[in-house]
Amino acid sequence: MFKTARSRVQTWITAGAGTIAALFVAGLMGAFGALPAHAPPQLPPGTAIDAGRWRVQPVRAYVSHAGVYGVLLKPGQKALVLEADMTNRTAQSDKAYFDVFKPDGIALPDPMPMIALTRDATLTPELHPGMTERMAYVWPLAGDAVVPASVSFGITAEIFKPRDNLYGMPGWFNPYRLGTITLPVADGQAPGTGS
């Protein structure tokens, strides 16, 4: 009889200790999960940044009051323009670069930019593997929109998976905010000026 009672007491103590340990770990995980997420890092201007399938190097930002690189503006509009050198790091031609840059702190009528090659004003071209091209991201704005003297651009990267969970095929997935780069914004600069 004592053997059975002792065994029951040991089982209750073990189960109770296990439950307390599980509750303690769950509480800690919940507490750490509630902590604020770290802000994406501020990336240095003038350096090449590996952003998943793209290597990007923002060059300059400016406001254009006329059409730029074949992107026509409506009367009364101006445009925020970001020029960046972009290299396709994959093995095939691609034009999945629309979400790479996003200006922060500016109300955009359309968050999707128009994108053109600066060398020949081709709109939304495919970029070929290993070939660096200077691209102009153009966001049309209302003519009275206030553009600060410097703008932070968020950079979105993706992760390569040799096999995705749905189809078992390789590809670029899980876009995330890699960091932010802040550039001074010139006013009224025309294409072909500066470097």
GUBABA-115585 format. One record per residue (C-alpha): residue number from 1; residue in three letters; x, y, z. Coordinates in steps of 0.2 Angstrom, whole numbers, always signed. Last residue first. Layout:
NODE:resi:resn:X:Y:Z
NODE:NUM:Ala:X:Y:Z
...
This chain:
NODE:resi:resn:X:Y:Z
NODE:195:Ser:+134:+309:-307
NODE:194:Gly:+126:+327:-309
NODE:193:Thr:+115:+331:-324
NODE:192:Gly:+109:+319:-336
NODE:191:Pro:+91:+319:-331
NODE:190:Ala:+85:+336:-324
NODE:189:Gln:+87:+342:-306
NODE:188:Gly:+72:+352:-300
NODE:187:Asp:+75:+350:-282
NODE:186:Ala:+89:+340:-275
NODE:185:Val:+84:+326:-262
NODE:184:Pro:+97:+321:-249
NODE:183:Leu:+98:+302:-247
NODE:182:Thr:+93:+291:-232
NODE:181:Ile:+95:+272:-234
NODE:180:Thr:+84:+260:-224
NODE:179:Gly:+85:+242:-220
NODE:178:Leu:+82:+224:-226
NODE:177:Arg:+63:+225:-224
NODE:176:Tyr:+57:+208:-228
NODE:175:Pro:+50:+198:-243
NODE:174:Asn:+47:+180:-239
NODE:173:Phe:+51:+171:-256
NODE:172:Trp:+64:+170:-270
NODE:171:Gly:+63:+154:-280
NODE:170:Pro:+66:+135:-281
NODE:169:Met:+52:+123:-284
NODE:168:Gly:+44:+111:-271
NODE:167:Tyr:+27:+117:-276
NODE:166:Leu:+19:+123:-260
NODE:165:Asn:+33:+122:-247
NODE:164:Asp:+47:+131:-258
NODE:163:Arg:+62:+121:-263
NODE:162:Pro:+80:+129:-266
NODE:161:Lys:+74:+144:-256
NODE:160:Phe:+81:+161:-259
NODE:159:Ile:+76:+175:-247
NODE:158:Glu:+69:+192:-252
NODE:157:Ala:+75:+210:-249
NODE:156:Thr:+65:+226:-247
NODE:155:Ile:+74:+243:-245
NODE:154:Gly:+66:+257:-237
NODE:153:Phe:+70:+274:-244
NODE:152:Ser:+73:+288:-231
NODE:151:Val:+71:+306:-239
NODE:150:Ser:+81:+321:-237
NODE:149:Ala:+77:+339:-240
NODE:148:Pro:+58:+335:-237
NODE:147:Val:+46:+333:-251
NODE:146:Val:+30:+343:-248
NODE:145:Ala:+16:+339:-261
NODE:144:Asp:+10:+355:-270
NODE:143:Gly:+12:+348:-287
NODE:142:Ala:+4:+331:-283
NODE:141:Leu:+16:+317:-284
NODE:140:Pro:+22:+305:-297
NODE:139:Trp:+34:+292:-290
NODE:138:Val:+49:+288:-302
NODE:137:Tyr:+62:+274:-299
NODE:136:Ala:+76:+277:-311
NODE:135:Met:+87:+263:-315
NODE:134:Arg:+106:+262:-318
NODE:133:Glu:+110:+245:-325
NODE:132:Thr:+123:+232:-319
NODE:131:Met:+123:+216:-329
NODE:130:Gly:+126:+200:-318
NODE:129:Pro:+110:+192:-325
NODE:128:His:+100:+202:-337
NODE:127:Leu:+88:+215:-331
NODE:126:Glu:+71:+215:-339
NODE:125:Pro:+65:+232:-344
NODE:124:Thr:+51:+242:-335
NODE:123:Leu:+51:+257:-346
NODE:122:Thr:+66:+260:-358
NODE:121:Ala:+72:+278:-356
NODE:120:Asp:+88:+274:-365
NODE:119:Arg:+103:+275:-353
NODE:118:Thr:+92:+279:-337
NODE:117:Leu:+83:+263:-338
NODE:116:Ala:+65:+266:-332
NODE:115:Ile:+54:+262:-318
NODE:114:Met:+36:+269:-314
NODE:113:Pro:+33:+268:-296
NODE:112:Met:+19:+258:-287
NODE:111:Pro:+14:+267:-271
NODE:110:Asp:+1:+277:-280
NODE:109:Pro:-5:+294:-273
NODE:108:Leu:+11:+293:-262
NODE:107:Ala:+10:+302:-245
NODE:106:Ile:+29:+304:-241
NODE:105:Gly:+36:+298:-224
NODE:104:Asp:+46:+283:-231
NODE:103:Pro:+50:+281:-249
NODE:102:Lys:+49:+263:-255
NODE:101:Phe:+63:+254:-264
NODE:100:Val:+64:+235:-269
NODE:99:Asp:+45:+233:-272
NODE:98:Phe:+45:+236:-291
NODE:97:Tyr:+61:+225:-294
NODE:96:Ala:+53:+209:-301
NODE:95:Lys:+60:+212:-318
NODE:94:Asp:+70:+197:-322
NODE:93:Ser:+82:+189:-334
NODE:92:Gln:+89:+172:-327
NODE:91:Ala:+103:+166:-317
NODE:90:Thr:+101:+177:-302
NODE:89:Arg:+111:+192:-295
NODE:88:Asn:+102:+205:-306
NODE:87:Thr:+113:+221:-303
NODE:86:Met:+105:+238:-300
NODE:85:Asp:+113:+255:-300
NODE:84:Ala:+100:+267:-292
NODE:83:Glu:+92:+283:-297
NODE:82:Leu:+77:+289:-286
NODE:81:Val:+65:+301:-293
NODE:80:Leu:+51:+310:-284
NODE:79:Ala:+39:+317:-297
NODE:78:Lys:+30:+333:-300
NODE:77:Gln:+12:+335:-305
NODE:76:Gly:+2:+351:-310
NODE:75:Pro:-1:+345:-328
NODE:74:Lys:+0:+326:-328
NODE:73:Leu:+18:+318:-328
NODE:72:Leu:+25:+308:-342
NODE:71:Val:+38:+295:-338
NODE:70:Gly:+50:+294:-353
NODE:69:Tyr:+66:+296:-343
NODE:68:Val:+58:+311:-333
NODE:67:Gly:+43:+321:-337
NODE:66:Ala:+44:+338:-330
NODE:65:His:+45:+346:-312
NODE:64:Ser:+58:+333:-306
NODE:63:Val:+62:+331:-288
NODE:62:Tyr:+78:+323:-284
NODE:61:Ala:+87:+307:-277
NODE:60:Arg:+104:+301:-280
NODE:59:Val:+115:+285:-282
NODE:58:Pro:+106:+270:-273
NODE:57:Gln:+117:+255:-275
NODE:56:Val:+107:+239:-277
NODE:55:Arg:+112:+221:-278
NODE:54:Trp:+96:+211:-282
NODE:53:Arg:+90:+194:-280
NODE:52:Gly:+92:+195:-261
NODE:51:Ala:+95:+213:-257
NODE:50:Asp:+114:+214:-257
NODE:49:Ile:+119:+232:-254
NODE:48:Ala:+132:+241:-264
NODE:47:Thr:+139:+257:-255
NODE:46:Gly:+136:+275:-258
NODE:45:Pro:+124:+278:-244
NODE:44:Pro:+127:+268:-227
NODE:43:Leu:+112:+257:-222
NODE:42:Gln:+101:+262:-207
NODE:41:Pro:+96:+246:-199
NODE:40:Pro:+78:+239:-198
NODE:39:Ala:+69:+244:-182
NODE:38:His:+70:+230:-169
NODE:37:Ala:+53:+222:-165
NODE:36:Pro:+45:+228:-149
NODE:35:Leu:+45:+215:-135
NODE:34:Ala:+28:+205:-134
NODE:33:Gly:+37:+189:-140
NODE:32:Phe:+49:+191:-126
NODE:31:Ala:+35:+191:-113
NODE:30:Gly:+26:+177:-122
NODE:29:Met:+41:+166:-122
NODE:28:Leu:+45:+169:-104
NODE:27:Gly:+27:+165:-99
NODE:26:Ala:+27:+149:-110
NODE:25:Val:+44:+144:-101
NODE:24:Phe:+36:+147:-84
NODE:23:Leu:+20:+138:-88
NODE:22:Ala:+30:+123:-95
NODE:21:Ala:+41:+123:-79
NODE:20:Ile:+26:+123:-68
NODE:19:Thr:+17:+109:-77
NODE:18:Gly:+33:+99:-76
NODE:17:Ala:+35:+102:-58
NODE:16:Gly:+16:+97:-55
NODE:15:Ala:+18:+81:-66
NODE:14:Thr:+34:+76:-56
NODE:13:Ile:+26:+80:-39
NODE:12:Trp:+10:+71:-44
NODE:11:Thr:+20:+55:-50
NODE:10:Gln:+30:+55:-35
NODE:9:Val:+15:+56:-24
NODE:8:Arg:+7:+42:-34
NODE:7:Ser:+22:+31:-32
NODE:6:Arg:+23:+34:-14
NODE:5:Ala:+5:+29:-12
NODE:4:Thr:+7:+13:-22
NODE:3:Lys:+23:+8:-12
NODE:2:Phe:+14:+12:+4
NODE:1:Met:+0:+0:+0
